[in-house]
Amino acid sequence: MSRPLSAWLFVVFTLLVVHGVSAQVPSGPGDWPQWRGPNRTGLSTEKGYARSWPQEGPKLLWQVDTVGVGYSSLSIKDGLIITQGDIDGVEHVLCVKVADGSTVWAVQPEPVAAALAEKIAADLKRMDKDGDGTLDEAEALGGLGPDFNNFDRADKSADPQQLAANRVTKLVKLLDADADGKLTFAEIGTKLRQTYGKVDQVEMGVDSAALAKQRTDELFKNADKDTDGKLTRNESNGTVIQEGFARADQRDPATNMGDNSLTREEVETYFAKQEGGKDGVLTVAELTKYYAANYAGKDGQLSKDELRGYLGGYRNGYGDGPRGTPTIDGKLVYAEGGNGDLTCLDLATGKTVWYKNLAKDFGGGRPGWGYCESPLVVGDMLIVTPGGAKGTLAALNKYTGEELWRSTDITEGAHYSSPQVVELAGIQQIVQFASKNAFGVRLDNGKLLWTYSKASNGTANVSTPLVYRDHVYATSNYGVGGGLVKVTAAGDKVTADEVYFDKTLANHHGGVLLIDEHIYGFGNGGLICQNFFKGDNVWRARSVGKGSLTYADGLLFLLGENHEMALAEASPGEYRELGRFKLENFGRQSWAHPVVAGGKLFIRNMQRLAAYDVSAK
């Protein structure tokens, strides 16, 4: 780095520290360069927004379905939008134009792409038994399980019924040990057990009681190894009753507990009530019907490129794809993926400048729903949250990724919140909310200053804390709520003393805003307005249910997770809604936070990104 540039950066950093300026990255009109905007507060200073929307909603300027699956929000700078998404299953960082949503670049960080290529080659070598370069259904089921179907791309030109019939013919030939043209639970093994109950259809006109008895007799004949007339849990393992064991085990009214064994009567009752009319055998017709309905146009084979999609991103039952929002700092972009892939990229080209992984390089531990934070730039530093025994937080050289310090005296795991730089009690510090505490560490060396645990739920601490006049407000859901602490310093001792705690504003992951000493956020029962310093609930309204929000020009932009967008006044007087419209449901909640910048409302709804004109005319 040249001496003039280094000197200029030092001056900027000094101004940030001395004067407590909260904006960390360059920002101009129409920009929203990082998570929750220029100051990480969720508040825009822009004016000139419409005070109402027509019944059909504001004018749609453009929408594209090219940003991939994920929950990442957006950063905007100089007419460019940066976000993340799984494209054909592979995690990408993307750059699109504010003007029309067209893609400028979409890249997988170069070291991540190289590692993925190696894994694909190794997995193909391991699973591709016939060496033809693809995985047939047997190979895919054996190596990956039925989830491989999510990445088997549909051929829309094929006849779905015929394709399903072809798949079933091959599958039955493979698994049908007694060659009777049907598959029993024992024959399907572990390969199809997740779908077994869905495929087996109720037979109309049969004697359900007789069928239940027949199934019970067969089960006990094969599974009751000690012939004592009961099935233990061990005996039930690998049988058709394994998944339903707890429901079949009838409870003693006095203790409300079962005896951890099943009699014939209990099993027969279970089959009659829970699976009445089902024979426990999968026929070709049942399998074909299921495959045609659920895997339409899919041939049951994975090509090398389709396997790349299976292996190429973060996977989670609550939705695949990246969660964190990239940060734009001048000509550089910082992005953190769901698996902890931390990358610095060139804004103009998407080329990788440097790469680290929070787990492998910094000893972190990926939280249960993936890494979700948005990296924080402060001067020459990049602040991230690997979590773990080496220190919850890490400060890196933003130009190289080299570690500068770790918060070695706080070592709890990472959760889903993002760090911010603030001044509290005259000390510049990083405030973060991890797995056990909201806390502050010194900006210059990561030394722990204070902690606050009461707002933590231990399951998912998500919302970015609010900081104002030496006070910190933290909130979480799962039956907890929010609390305010005042941070004071006396010599070397810094304390965080609780002012109040209230269970009403238990915010899940939609965030909270501080506007004119009032908190706005979604909690128990909808949208809540609460006095910041006192904790009094000023009003509560159903609004759009549970969701996320942002602010501009005296207005709240409210995105409900169930696909509704609303506009309301930001007023402690009352909830006054000014417009509402619905979004398309793609099968997952709308969890990516909305962004308002440059007179436009941007909504990321899974693979779709849309821009609306919300400016005043």
Stockholm file with secondary structure:
# STOCKHOLM 1.0

chainA/1-617         MSRPLSAWLFVVFTLLVVHGVSAQVPSGPGDWPQWRGPNRTGLSTEKGYARSWPQEGPKLLWQVDTVGVGYSSLSIKDGLIITQGDIDGVEHVLCVKVADGSTVWAVQPEPVAAALAEKIAADLKRMDKDGDGTLDEAEALGGLGPDFNNFDRADKSADPQQLAANRVTKLVKLLDADADGKLTFAEIGTKLRQTYGKVDQVEMGVDSAALAKQRTDELFKNADKDTDGKLTRNESNGTVIQEGFARADQRDPATNMGDNSLTREEVETYFAKQEGGKDGVLTVAELTKYYAANYAGKDGQLSKDELRGYLGGYRNGYGDGPRGTPTIDGKLVYAEGGNGDLTCLDLATGKTVWYKNLAKDFGGGRPGWGYCESPLVVGDMLIVTPGGAKGTLAALNKYTGEELWRSTDITEGAHYSSPQVVELAGIQQIVQFASKNAFGVRLDNGKLLWTYSKASNGTANVSTPLVYRDHVYATSNYGVGGGLVKVTAAGDKVTADEVYFDKTLANHHGGVLLIDEHIYGFGNGGLICQNFFKGDNVWRARSVGKGSLTYADGLLFLLGENHEMALAEASPGEYRELGRFKLENFGRQSWAHPVVAGGKLFIRNMQRLAAYDVSAK
#=GR chainA/1-617 SS CCHHHHHHHHHHHHHHHHHTCCCCSCCCTTCBCSTTTTTTSSEECCCCBCSCCCTTCSEEEEEESCSCBCCCCCEEETTEEEEEEEETTEEEEEEEETTTCCEEEEECCHHHHHHHHHHHHHHHHHHCTTCSSSBCHHHHHHHHCGGGGGGSCCCTTSCHHHHHHHHHHHHHHHHCTTCSSEECHHHHTTTSHHHHHHHSCCCTTSCHHHHHHHHHHHHHHHHCTTCSSEEEHHHHTTSTTTTTHHHHSCCBTTTTBCCSEEEHHHHHHHHHHHSTTCCSCEEHHHHHHHHHHHSTTCCSCBCHHHHHHHHSSCCCTTCCSCCCCCEEETTEEEEECTTCEEEEEETTTCCEEEEEETTTTTCCCCCTTCCCCCCEEETTEEEECCCSTTCSCEEEETTTCCEEEECTTCCCCCCSCCCEEEEETTEEEEEEECSSCEEEEETTTCCEEEEECTTCCSSCCCSCCEEETTEEEEEETTTTEEEEEEEEEETTEEEEEEEEEESSCCCCSSCEEEETTEEEEEETTEEEEEETTTCCEEEEECTTSSEEEEEETTEEEEEETTTEEEEEECCSSCCCEEEEEECCCCSSCCCSCCEEETTEEEEEETTEEEEEECBCC
#=GC SS_cons         CCHHHHHHHHHHHHHHHHHTCCCCSCCCTTCBCSTTTTTTSSEECCCCBCSCCCTTCSEEEEEESCSCBCCCCCEEETTEEEEEEEETTEEEEEEEETTTCCEEEEECCHHHHHHHHHHHHHHHHHHCTTCSSSBCHHHHHHHHCGGGGGGSCCCTTSCHHHHHHHHHHHHHHHHCTTCSSEECHHHHTTTSHHHHHHHSCCCTTSCHHHHHHHHHHHHHHHHCTTCSSEEEHHHHTTSTTTTTHHHHSCCBTTTTBCCSEEEHHHHHHHHHHHSTTCCSCEEHHHHHHHHHHHSTTCCSCBCHHHHHHHHSSCCCTTCCSCCCCCEEETTEEEEECTTCEEEEEETTTCCEEEEEETTTTTCCCCCTTCCCCCCEEETTEEEECCCSTTCSCEEEETTTCCEEEECTTCCCCCCSCCCEEEEETTEEEEEEECSSCEEEEETTTCCEEEEECTTCCSSCCCSCCEEETTEEEEEETTTTEEEEEEEEEETTEEEEEEEEEESSCCCCSSCEEEETTEEEEEETTEEEEEETTTCCEEEEECTTSSEEEEEETTEEEEEETTTEEEEEECCSSCCCEEEEEECCCCSSCCCSCCEEETTEEEEEETTEEEEEECBCC
//
